[in-house]
Amino acid sequence: MSDTFARVAQERGFFVTGFDSAFFHGLRPVEQRLALYLSKMFASQQVHRRFEDDIYGALPIEGAAANKRRQTLREAADGLLQKGFPNLARFDLQRSPKTGRWLATFYRVGKVAQEAPVRAPSIDRIPEQIRPLVEDIVAQTDDPGSIPMWVRAIRGLGEEAVRFALADLRAEQLQRRAGSEGSIKNPGAWLTTKLMAMAKERGILITRHQGETRRP
């Protein structure tokens, strides 16, 4: 899965979630999609109800067997509750006595936080001399949310070192695709770890701001 958190921020400009990027990246993919979905629904609803077939298509949750899709939804909701998702108080999945269809009900905790919108940094504000490299990194990682990290890495390590790390990322991706491991699920986090390791070896401090990609 690509960096959904950064992609949604990029497409919508900003959105209110009530949780930060570190929490988001600690979730499983289905939990991530459900967290974003509920944050949107809870912006205007105290209780959100939807028939299971409709919510499976919205997330999406795929699978041939209805009971398997139902189990996936239950596990995703339970996972959010266990991990402290701040917006969800309770979840029910029961048959409607009127229609016989399964109905998912999500109960909100208080109000969704409004003070910390997540914004996608504008690449137009990056100095022209390093903008092509930053654009290359974003294209390779699909992670515009970590642009501040890429800029600090270029300034701290130099363009040549960052291009070297990016080449390593491309090589690793090709190697995994050729083997049985599959592609890197979070290229942005992989590159962040690589750059921070290089900075540590050189005694350079590259810190991350809240909302940027965490280490895998």
Salt bridges, closest charged atoms under 4 A:
ASP3 OD1 - HIS25 NE2 3.83
GLU31 OE2 - ARG28 NE 3.27
GLU31 OE1 - LYS83 NZ 2.66
GLU52 OE2 - ARG70 NH2 3.07
ASP92 OD2 - ARG90 NH1 2.82
ASP136 OD2 - ARG170 NH2 2.79
ASP142 OD2 - ARG7 NH2 2.39
GLU159 OE1 - ARG163 NH2 3.69
ASP168 OD2 - LYS194 NZ 2.92
GLU172 OE2 - ARG176 NE 2.89
GLU212 OE1 - ARG152 NH2 3.33
GLU212 OE2 - HIS209 ND1 3.74
